[in-house]
Amino acid sequence: MHEMRFWWVRHAPVKGNDGRCYGNNDVECDVSEISKFSNLANVLPENSFVYSSQLSRTIKTLRATEDQGFTGVSHNIDKNFAEQNLGLWAGLKYEDLDEKTQKLGVYHPNWLCDPNHTPPKGESYNDLYLRVVNSLKKIINKGSSGDYVIFSHGGPIRAAISFALYTSPEASLPFRIDNISVSRLDFIENSWQIKFINLIP
């Protein structure tokens, strides 16, 4: 039986962002709480195929987990698993972003803005969804049965959940995805099964 188990891990908490949205900007994360990564390493399967975005916060989260015993057979960097590009909105305080999107009529209660809206010099959430799905399909088409651990971000993880639910990109936005949480989506014999979402080890 062909079974691919996708373990999505959201990166460690960002530090020093002062209540600002950062999108796909490369910002520092806090990997000082060793116990969290020890717990994460105990949950994740050994000898997994490992993927991450190119952003340092996912790679540092991976390295901190490896330091606590997690082992993968490979590490592939895929820029399609990066967070949404907010363009000129990156760096805004969240309250200022809410005010701006409300004035523009593109406010969304569960996301940074309406998923159809493209921030200036950025990308829409729907664009993010398409690139995440594109990379997932490539992995599925080329991959073999086994475990795939993807260190990523809140937006791409929600996009993967929507894909697994066979629904619209927007449908998964209400899901809470915490830092250093795990969401498992299994692709078995050409269909999806959702094992769990937002497990905090």
N, C-alpha and C positions, 0 to 999 in steps of 0.2 A: 504494500500500500504506500502510495506517495503522500508523505506528510511533512510539511514544512512549518516549523513552529517559530513564530516571530515574537521576540521579546523586546518590546520598546521601552527604553529607559530615558526618562527626562534628566537633563543635566543637573548638577549641583546648583544651589542658590547663587544668584549673582550678588556680588558685593560692591558697595560704593556707587550704586546707580541713583541714589537720592530720589527714589520715587519716580524715576523717568522710564519711559518705554525705550527699548533698545533694539527690538527687531533682530535683524541679522548683523548688527554691529558686533564686533569682537570685544566682549567685555569680560572682566575677571569673574571667577566664581570661587566659592569658599569650599575647600575640600579638607578643612581642618578637623571635622568630627569623624574620626576614624571608624567609630562603631557603626556609623551609617553605611559605610562602604564594606565593612566586614559583613553586615547583615545582607547587603546587596549581593556580595560575592557568594554567600551561602544559598541565595535563591536562584541565581543564574546557572544554567547548565554549563558543564565543562566542555572543552573542545568545540566551541561554537564558531560559526562564521560571524565575524564582527564587522559592523559598519558604524560609521559616525559621520556627522557633518564635518566640514572643514574648520568650524569655529572652535576656538581653544577651550571653551567651557565644556563641550562634549568630550574632547580628547582628554582633558584633565580629569573629568569624571571617570572615563575609561581607565586611565592610568592609576587613579586612586583605588579603583576596584581591583585592578590587577595586583596592586601592592598588597591586597588582602586575600589573594589566592585565586582570583578569577583567571581562567586561561582560555584563550581563543586560538583557533588554528590559523587565522588570518585577520588582518585589519584593512578594510577598504574604506577610503574616504569618498563620500558622495555628496557633492554640493546640493543636490536636490533634497537632501534631508536637513537643510538649514532652515532657520526660522524665516518668517515673512520679512521681505524687504520693505521697510516703511518709508524709504526715501527721505524726503525732507522732514518727515514727521518724527524720525528717530531722534531721541534725545529730549522730546517734549515731556513735561510732567503729565502724569495720567489725567489729572483734573483739567489741564489745558487741552489735552487731546479730546477729552469728552466734550468740552465746550466747543471746540472747533468742529467736531463731527456733528454735533447737534445743530450748529448754525448751517452746516452744509446739507443737513438732512440725511446723513449717512451714519448716524449713531447706531450702535448695536449693543444690547445689554450684556451679551456674552463674549464679545470680541472687541478688538481695537477699533473696528469700524465695520460697516456693512461689507459682507464678503464679496460683493460684486464691485465694490469701489476700489479704485487704484489710487493710492496716495501719490502726490507729486514725486516723480522720479523713483517710484517704488513699484510694487506689484500688488495685485489684489489677493485676498485669501483664496479665491477660486484658482488663480494662477498657481499659488502654492500647492493646492490640492492636485492640480494636473501634473506638476513635476514630481510630487511624491508618488502618485499612482504610476507614473511612467517608470520610475526607478523600481518600484515594487514589481511591476509586470516583468521588467527585464530580469530581476532576480528569480522570479518564479519560472520564467521561460527557460533560463539557463541553469537553474539550481537543481540540486538533488535533495532528497529527504534529509532532514536534520534540523538543528537549532540555529537560528539567526538572531543575534543580539544587536539591536540598533540603538546607539546612543544619540539622542536627538533632542527635540524641543517640543514645547506644548502644541504649537500649530501643526507641525507635521504628524505628531501622534494622533491628534484629533482627525486629521485628514485620512490617516490610515484606518481609523475606526469607522469613518463614514464609508470608506471603500469596502470594508468588511461587512458593513451593514447593508450594502447595496442601496444606498440612499444618497441624498444630495449632500454636497460639502458642508452646508450650513447645519445639517441635522446633528452633528456631533459637537458643535460649539458649546452646548450647555455642560458637557462633561468636564469635571474637574480633573486636571492632570498636575499633580504635585511634583516638586523637585525630588529627585532620587526615587521616583515611583516607577513601577513596572506595569506594563499593560501587555497582555499576551493574546495574540491573534493567530490562530492556526489555519493553514490552508491545506485541506485534506481532500484528495481526490476531486480537485477542481471546485471546491466550495469552501466557504469560510466558516469557522467556528470561533466565537469569542469566549476565551477561557476566563479572563478577568481584566478589569480596567482599574488603573490607579492603585495597585497594591503597594503599600509602603512597608518594605521589609523591616 
